[in-house]
């Protein structure tokens, strides 16, 4: 199913940030010069370089999401999503403004997030993480500010939108009864992994990797340690940031040795250490679906997630529209905010005014959405 740019933004905002080195973030380096302003959200400016940076990231995201697509298809998808590019930047600015109005504080969360990134990248100290950030050309303070802003936006979404969602058991049951064909499935497993690479290693080094893999296996199987946490800390796969989550597989979609190993297991069990061409795998069967119509109890979490996402995007757009109504959002001619509300004006370069004078109605009100519940 095609996921819109808005959908990806919302999903990302509600999920934990990926534990990656700062090359994946877009904080600006020191020495930024004054440049062209293409939009304002109250007294906050959106610059041309920020817009161009977001455009480059969009192109990378589209290419990564559809690696088998032709260049023409990728180009068409980019063109389609570029229409909402400025809207997304304005959305983020509005959420950050709202976080300030709510006096939210995420300093503790920021420290925890930075420490998780340090651990994920096998760095001994926070000073080592700072050096890694700065070696990539980013200022440490800019890096922390961007991460803090993302945490603030996430907190607004959780409190102001997600916190009002109510998906009851009756709604889940109704969806199940109306879409039973979706749950008539072949046998399949949901998998997570811990992967240790052996590429480029000597026989002695490979043996050391094997011992490390066996130790991790024992820590899960014999000592009861959490598989997800160990995957985040030790796995050398890109899936480490999501706790090793690999996805759902039918019989025959994996190599025969992996297929035989995982389909013999029940939910919650893990394989022995399996050696592959590139390393050692430990696989966990997060869930195991037998062929046929899946019982409601088996798929209710899946249905809840689907209903949640169906409601989330329109609720976010309604919430952001209310934020626009209570803010001054101005856009330079030649650029378009596709979510602009009636009465939005073209940008005029004037001296910034204090926040208290930049409100349409004197005091900025906290928007509230009359979200429907399962019983309404």
N, C-alpha and C positions, 0 to 999 in steps of 0.2 A: 504494500500500500504506500502510495506517495505521501510523504510528510512535508507540509509546508514549512517555509522558513520560520513563520510564526510558531508553528508547532514545535520545531526544534528548539527555538529560543525558550519556550515555556517549559519544555521537558528539561532542558539544561538548567534553567533557573530553579527547578524544583529538585534537582539531583545534587549530590555532592560534587564539588569541583574535581576534575581529574587530577590525580597526584602526578604531575609532570613537572619537568624543569621549565623555566620561564620562557623558553623558546616558543612555547605554544600560547603564551599570553601576548597581549598587545599594548603593554605599558610603553609610554614614550620615554626615550632617553633624555638625559639632561641637556639643557641648552636649546630647548624648543623655541623657535622664533615666533613672533606675532604673525598670524597668517589670516587668510580669508575665512570669514565666518559665514556659514551657509544656513544656520538656524540658531534660534535662541529658545531656551525653555526657562522662563522667568529671567534670571540674570546669568544663567549658565549658557555657554556658547558651545555649539557643535561646529568644528572646523572642517575645512576641505580635506586636510590630511587624515582626519579621523574617518571621514566618509570614504576616502580612497582606500584606507587600510581595511575597513570593513568590507569593501568591494572585493579586494584581493582575497580576504578570508572566505568570502562567499564562494568565489570561484574554486578555491581549494576544497571546500566542503562538498560542493556539487560533484567535483571530479572524484573525490574519495567515496561518495555515496553511490556512484554509478561507474565503477571502474571498467565495466564491460560495455559502456555506452559509446556510441560513435561521437566524434568531435562535434558534429552538427547537433546531436541530441543534447550534449552537455551545454553547448552554446545557447540553445533554445531554452534550456532550463535556467541557466544563469540569467538570461534576459528576462524571463518571467519573474524570477525572484528579486531581481534588482529593483523592480517597481516599489517594493516595500522596504528597501534598504534604509532610507532616511526615517521611515516610520519606526523601524526597530531601534535606531539610535535615539530617537525622541522618546520612545517607550522607556528605554533604560534611564534616560535623564529624569523623566517623570517619577519613576520608581525611587530613584535616589533622592530626589527632592522630598518625596513623601516620607522616606526613612528619616530624613532630617526633621521634618515636622513632627514625627512620632517620637523623636529623641531616642531612637534605637541605639543600642550599644552592642557591638559584636567583637570587642577587643579580645575577649577570652576565646571566642571561636576562631579568631584570626591566629592567635598563638597556636591553638591546636592544629589548625589547617597547615600552617607553616611547618610544624613539627612532623606532621604526617608526610608532607612532601619531602622533608629531610630524610625520614626513614625510608620512604619509597625509593629514593635515589641513592640509598646506601651511603649517606654522608654522616660523618661522625658528629659534627657540631653545627649550630646555626650559623656560625661564622663561615663554615664550608659552603653552606647553602647560599649565603650572601655572595661569596666569591664566585660561585657557579652562575648566579644571576648576573653579576656585573661583568663576568667574562663573556656573556652573550650580548653585551652592549646595552643592557637595561640598568637604570638606576634602581638601587635597592628600595628606596623610599617610594618610587613610582610603582614598583612591583607590588609592594605591600598595600599601597593605596588602591590599586586596581582590584586586588583580591578582597580587600575590605569592602569596596563598593559592591562587588558581586555578592558578598555575604549579606550586606544590607538589603539589596534588592530581593534576595531570596527570602529574607525574613519578612519583608513587606508582603510578598506573595503568600507566604504561609499564614500570616495573621489576617490579612485583609481579604483573601480570596479562598485559598485552599482550606482554611480553617472553617469556612462556612459550608463546605461541601458535605452533603449527607446522602450516602447511598445505602439504603436499607436492604434487608434480606428479601423483602417482597419484590423490590425493583430488580434485584439480581435474578430471582426466580422467574420473573416475567421475561427478562431478556433471554434466559436459558430456554424457556418454553418456545419462544418465538424464533430462536436461531439454533435449534438442535442440530441442524445439518453441519454447523460449524464445529460441533463437538463429536462428530462421528469420525474418529481419527484412526489412522494406522498406528501400529505400535511405535512408540517413540520415547526418547529419553531427553531430559533436560540436564545438561552437563556443566560442571565447573572444573577448572584445571589448576594445578601447580606445575609449572614447566621450568626446568633447568637446562640451559643450553650447553652443548658440548662442541659447538662449531669452533674450529681452529685450535682445539686443545690437544695436548699430547696424551698418550695412553695413561700416563700417571695422573694427569689432571682429570681425565675422564673418570678414572676410578674414584678420585676425590669427590667429583660431582655425584657419582652414584651413591657414595656413602652419605652425602648431604641429603639426597633425595630419600634414601631409606630412613634417615633420621626424621625428616619431615613427615614421612608416612607413619612412623611410629608415634609421633607426637599427636597425630590425629586419631589413628586407630587404637592405640594403647593408652594414651594419656588423656584423650578426650579434648584436646585443644581445638580451637575454632578454625575450621578449614578456610573460611573467608579471610580471616585476619592473617593467617599464614601466607595465603596467596598474595594478599596486598603487600606483605613485607618481603617475601622471598622469591615469588615467581618472577621469571625473566621474560614472560610473555607480555604483549600489549594488554592482555586481559587482566593484568594484575590490578589496575586501577579500579576495576569493578568487582574485585574479590574473586577473580578467575572465571567469571561467567562466560561460557562459550556459546550457549544457545541451545536450540532444540534440533534433534537429529532423528531421522527415520532409519530403519535397518537398511544397510547398504550404502549409506552416505559417508561412513567412516571407513578407514582401512580395515581389512578383515580382522586383524589382531585386536584393534580397538573395539570394533563392532562386537566381537565375541566376548570381550571382557565386560563391556558396560551393559549389554542386554541380558547378561546373566545375573545382574545385581538388582536389588530392590532400592526404593527411595531411601536416600541417606547413606548408602554404603559407598565405599571407595575401592578403587582397583589397587592391585599391587603396583609397585614401581614398574613402569613399562618403558623400555628403551626404544627410541625411534631413531631415524637417520640424523636428526639434529639435536637430540637431547634425551632427557628423561621426563616422562609424564606421570602424574598422579591425577586420576580423574574421579570426580565425585558425581554420583547420580543424584541430582537435586530433586528430580521427579521421574517416575517411570509410568507412562501411559500404556495400558494394554489396548489392543485393537478393539474398535467398536465405539458405541456411544458412551462417552465419558459421563459418570454420575455427576450431579450438580456439586456435591462436596469436593470433587476432584478439581473442578474448574471454576469455583466461585471466586477465588482470588484473581484469576485471569479476567473474569467478567467484571469484577469491581474495578480493576485497573483500566479496562476498556471504557467503562461508563465514566470513570473519573476523567479520562483524557477527552472524551466526547464533551463533557460539561466544562472542562477547564478552559479551553480556548475561547469559547464565546463569553464565559464569565470574565476572563482576563481582558477581552476586548471591551466589554461593558465597563469594567473597572477603569481601564486606561482612558476611555472616552470621558468618564467623570473627572478624572485627573486633568484632562485637557480643558474641560469646561471651567475648571477652577484655577487655571494657570494661564499665563501668557505664552503661547507658542507661536513664534513667528518664523517664517521661512523665506529665504531669498528667492526672488523670481528665477525661474529655470529649474528649481528643485520642487519636489512634491512630497508632502506628507499624506499618504493615502488614507490615513485615519483622521484627517483634520475635521474639526467640528465647525458648524456654521459660525461665521464671524471671525474666523482665523484671518490674520493679516499678513501682508508681505513684510519682510524684515526691513527695519530702518536702523541705520547705524547712529545710535544716540548714546550719550553717556549713561552708563549703568546707574540704576537707582537702588536705594536700599530695599531689601526684601519686603519690608512692611509696606512700602509704597508700590510694590509691583504686583499686588493682588487685585483681581478684578472687583472684588467686593469688600476690600479693606482687610478682612481676615480670611485666610484660606481655610475652608471647611474640610473636615475629613469625610471623604466619600463613603457611602455605604450602599451595598448592592442588596436588593431584596431577593437573594438567591432562593430558588425553590428547593424544597426537600423532597424526599421520596414520598412523603405523605401528602404533599400539597398538590 
